[in-house]
Amino acid sequence: MLEKLKTRTLIDEATLQARITELGKKITADFRGETVTIIGVLKGSFIFLADLVRKIDLSTRIEFIGVSSYHGTESTGHVRITQDLTTEVKGKNIIVVEDIVDTGLTMDYLINTLRVREPKALKICTLLSKPEAHMMKTQLDYIGFEISNEFVIGYGLDLDGEYRNVPYIAQVISD
């Protein structure tokens, strides 16, 4: 599957699943007795979101929003919404689920966009965070793993639309 790329496994499948279980328990505890609306950021979050919601023991609703700021391995610096929500978020407990937070500028844009819609609570859950690249103002509430500033694929993360189906996180090694 990865024949075209030079990679190394960064986070294996078992480690991913164990951490997702922990995140689900934490979200369940934080919102005990409430309904949460999980907003997956397309396309990269869909695999993480599917596993995460099965670990959350609460009434949940699921929405998706599409944003784009990457081309290949580089951020373009320009964020655009490619697909908006289909339901109202006013007065609801919202958890934005993202695959990876790099600079965080996309997340700042997204959170500011959602905040004006007046949710009751607005939290962020990311599978991966790159703290050394952060330039954002937004606080991450639930973090799966912190990684260094490397380009990664797998488990929903892609390189030009490919490799999302790799069941673990792999670092792409440039020659």
Stockholm file with secondary structure:
# STOCKHOLM 1.0

chainA/1-175         MLEKLKTRTLIDEATLQARITELGKKITADFRGETVTIIGVLKGSFIFLADLVRKIDLSTRIEFIGVSSYHGTESTGHVRITQDLTTEVKGKNIIVVEDIVDTGLTMDYLINTLRVREPKALKICTLLSKPEAHMMKTQLDYIGFEISNEFVIGYGLDLDGEYRNVPYIAQVISD
#=GR chainA/1-175 SS CCTTSCEEEEECHHHHHHHHHHHHHHHHHHTTTSEEEEEEEETTTHHHHHHHHTTCCSEEEEEEEEEEEEETTEEEEEEEEEECCSSCCTTSEEEEEEEEESSSHHHHHHHHHHHTTCCSEEEEEEEEECGGGCCCSCCCSEEEEECCSCCEEBTTBCBTTBCTTCSSEEEECCC
#=GC SS_cons         CCTTSCEEEEECHHHHHHHHHHHHHHHHHHTTTSEEEEEEEETTTHHHHHHHHTTCCSEEEEEEEEEEEEETTEEEEEEEEEECCSSCCTTSEEEEEEEEESSSHHHHHHHHHHHTTCCSEEEEEEEEECGGGCCCSCCCSEEEEECCSCCEEBTTBCBTTBCTTCSSEEEECCC
//
